[in-house]
Amino acid sequence: MKITSFNPLVLSNNADAAIKVFEDLGFVKRHSITINENGKDITTVRMKNEGGFYVDVSQVDGLPRDMTLIRMNVDNFDEAYKFLLSKGFTNPKGDHTVDTRTNKSCMMKSPTGFAFDLCQHIKE
């Protein structure tokens, strides 16, 4: 398993406000994607600053408060998933993953409480 990117991901029910803060810090929107998860649209905006740092901000309606994850993109989702399970991580949604034409992902929580957004981009 190879990590292909590693950066913060902010989940918010007010993504526009969070995006504005990052824009004020010098981040620029690169692209966005909207997926439908269980009947809810989730839009994620990828941002980058001049120093090459990335941050992603996702609009997730209904969250009681913002949440920060570490987005970890890998070249082999299944291998990374098994590795994290072996280290005591759990998937809060059982074995459910988000599977789209270009992406496979899920949240993985550590035994101590921090969480990854484990993701593999699928090349067409």
Secondary structure by P-SEA (a helix, b strand, c coil): ccccbbbbbbbcccaaaaaaaaaaabbbbcbbbbbbcccbbbbbbbbbcccbbbbbbbbcccccbbbbbbbbbbccaaaaaaaaaaaccccccccccccccccccbbbbcccbbbbcbbbbbcc
